[in-house]
Each structure stands twice: as structure tokens, then as C-alpha cells.
């Protein structure tokens, strides 16, 4: 009777001369819907709620090979740009040490020459030639460590890009040659600037010593930043180019990494060249609407394209 809902537990307990269950538990009548309350089971059921199935969202498309390639190019270029930014302060400090070394020795010589405290007929131009020849090693030892360390960090990043290692002795020689070239460029700029300053003062009837001293003040204020900005990009481009060529990469890609890029860099972005070809040749004229044309005094195989350029070089992944 309990199973079919016409006897409650208390009904059965009464027939068996037992007391009712406490709390009214025995007054419930059950039926065989997994033994649910018979009263509840007889009540009308609410209409089932129909929930429309949402259409499945399409799976994201796999990036096309070209898009994957572009992502790799940008990722590698941005890594090298971060390295460049991290090394700027070290380049600035090294350059400032060179300037202070130059200042001490050259002002001493200029004071002797222009104030005629020495009977020597040595003129200022000859003095500068002699100074920079004799003091080359002093200049080199102040810049070589940062160029060497930064160059190897860039080479490591470039080797990661192409997935192979290159000969370390060849890399060391390349960085050493680059350091020599930097020293030559730096010294040539110093000599020209100092000679021009002295000659201009003489022509104007001013004191050349005072003019040269003022020139060094300007050097200390601005030249470290100029050198650091250029050399971090120049060395990154040169070492990347060398690494790709040594690894057998056949093409290279110009990557514009500037957040506020110039129209010239935008024009160059994504251009692909063979590893032995220049992006721009000597005496080329680059014309961009709304800008003064850009001319090149040498072949351009890698960034920078112009002063202030922060572009980077990437390997042509399509041929890896």
C-alpha cells in the first residue's frame, strides 16, 4: 500500500500498533517515481523551458604563413630594439669618458699653442693629428668594452632568429673591425669640429682657446646622446647583417620599429632584399610626398636609414 501511495508510514505503523513518526514524517503518501511525494507527483508539471542552443563560434583561423612570418620578423626586431635602448646609457657613459679625456689633453695643447707659451712652431692642426695618433689606444679602451658586449648580445639575438650558430672567431673579428671603424669616424669628427672652431675664431678675431673650450662644453652636453642613439642602431644592423650572411640566409627584411615613425621609414617597412644587395645605393634619391628628398652618401645594407632612425633588420624567413 505504501509503494502505490494509498498507505502512509503512519497508517502502516498504526496497523502494527506502533506510534506515529515524529514531526509528521509518517503522514506522506508515496508513489513509485523513485518514491516521491504522491501529492507533489499528482500536481501538473510546468511546461519545460526550451533553451535555444547558441550557434558555435567558429574556431579562430590559423594565421597564414605570411602572417606568421611577419610576426616573427617583428618579434625579433623588437627584441633588438629593446637591447639598443638598454645599452644607450652605457654608450653615453663611454662617450663622455672619451670627451673628458680629449678635453684635458687638447685644451692643454691649445693653451700652449694659442697663447704662445712655447717656442714650438707646431700649429693646432698638426697638434690634433699628433694627439689622436698617440692617444688612439686611450680612446679605444674607453669604447671597446661596450661595443664588444653589445655586439655579442645582438649576435645572440640574430642567431636565435635564424636558429643556428655562427663561428665565434669570425664574429669577434667583425666586432673588432667595427670598433676600429667607429674610432676612425669618431676621431675624424672631433678633428674637423675642433679645427673648424679654431679657424672660425681666428677669422673673427676671437680667442681660439675660448672657442675650443666652449666646443668641448657642447660636446659634453650633446655628443654622448648623439653617439649612443646612432651606434646602438648602426651596430645592431651591422651585426645582424653579418650574422644572417654567415648563417647562409639569402634574404633580409627592413622592419620599421618606430612608434612615431617617419614617412621614409614607413616607406622602407617590409622591403625585402637579397643578402648581397643594398636597400639603397650611393647617390640614390628617396622621394616621399611632403618631405625633402633623402640622399645617400653610401650604400645602405641595414639601418639606420637616416639620423634618428630606429629601424631594425630581420631575416627573410621564407627561405629559412
Rosetta blueprint (number, residue, H / E / L):
1 X L
2 X L
3 X L
4 X L
5 X L
6 X L
7 X L
8 X L
9 X H
10 X H
11 X H
12 X H
13 X H
14 X H
15 X H
16 X L
17 X L
18 X L
19 X L
20 X L
21 X L
22 X H
23 X H
24 X H
25 X H
26 X H
27 X H
28 X L
29 X L
30 X E
31 X E
32 X L
33 X L
34 X L
35 X L
36 X E
37 X E
38 X H
39 X H
40 X H
41 X H
42 X H
43 X L
44 X L
45 X L
46 X L
47 X L
48 X L
49 X L
50 X L
51 X L
52 X L
53 X L
54 X L
55 X L
56 X L
57 X L
58 X L
59 X L
60 X L
61 X L
62 X L
63 X L
64 X L
65 X H
66 X H
67 X H
68 X H
69 X H
70 X H
71 X H
72 X H
73 X H
74 X H
75 X H
76 X H
77 X H
78 X H
79 X H
80 X H
81 X H
82 X H
83 X H
84 X H
85 X H
86 X H
87 X H
88 X H
89 X H
90 X H
91 X H
92 X H
93 X H
94 X H
95 X H
96 X H
97 X H
98 X H
99 X H
100 X H
101 X H
102 X H
103 X H
104 X H
105 X H
106 X H
107 X H
108 X H
109 X H
110 X H
111 X H
112 X H
113 X H
114 X H
115 X L
116 X L
117 X L
118 X L
119 X L
120 X L
121 X L
122 X L
123 X L
124 X H
125 X H
126 X H
127 X H
128 X H
129 X H
130 X H
131 X H
132 X H
133 X H
134 X H
135 X L
136 X H
137 X H
138 X H
139 X H
140 X H
141 X H
142 X H
143 X H
144 X H
145 X H
146 X H
147 X H
148 X H
149 X H
150 X H
151 X H
152 X H
153 X H
154 X H
155 X H
156 X H
157 X H
158 X H
159 X H
160 X H
161 X H
162 X H
163 X L
164 X L
165 X L
166 X L
167 X L
168 X H
169 X H
170 X H
171 X H
172 X H
173 X H
174 X H
175 X H
176 X H
177 X H
178 X H
179 X H
180 X H
181 X H
182 X H
183 X H
184 X H
185 X H
186 X H
187 X H
188 X H
189 X H
190 X H
191 X H
192 X H
193 X H
194 X H
195 X H
196 X H
197 X H
198 X H
199 X H
200 X H
201 X H
202 X H
203 X H
204 X H
205 X L
206 X L
207 X L
208 X H
209 X H
210 X H
211 X H
212 X H
213 X H
214 X H
215 X H
216 X H
217 X H
218 X H
219 X H
220 X H
221 X H
222 X H
223 X H
224 X H
225 X H
226 X H
227 X H
228 X H
229 X H
230 X H
231 X H
232 X H
233 X H
234 X H
235 X H
236 X H
237 X H
238 X H
239 X H
240 X H
241 X H
242 X H
243 X H
244 X H
245 X H
246 X H
247 X L
248 X L
249 X L
250 X L
251 X E
252 X E
253 X E
254 X E
255 X E
256 X L
257 X L
258 X L
259 X L
260 X L
261 X L
262 X L
263 X H
264 X H
265 X H
266 X H
267 X H
268 X H
269 X L
270 X L
271 X L
272 X E
273 X E
274 X E
275 X L
276 X L
277 X L
278 X L
279 X L
280 X E
281 X L
282 X L
283 X L
284 X L
285 X E
286 X E
287 X L
288 X L
289 X L
290 X L
291 X L
292 X L
293 X L
294 X E
295 X E
296 X L
297 X L
298 X L
299 X L
300 X E
301 X L
302 X L
303 X L
304 X L
305 X L
306 X L
307 X L
308 X L
309 X L
310 X L
311 X L
312 X E
313 X E
314 X E
315 X E
316 X L
317 X H
318 X H
319 X H
320 X L
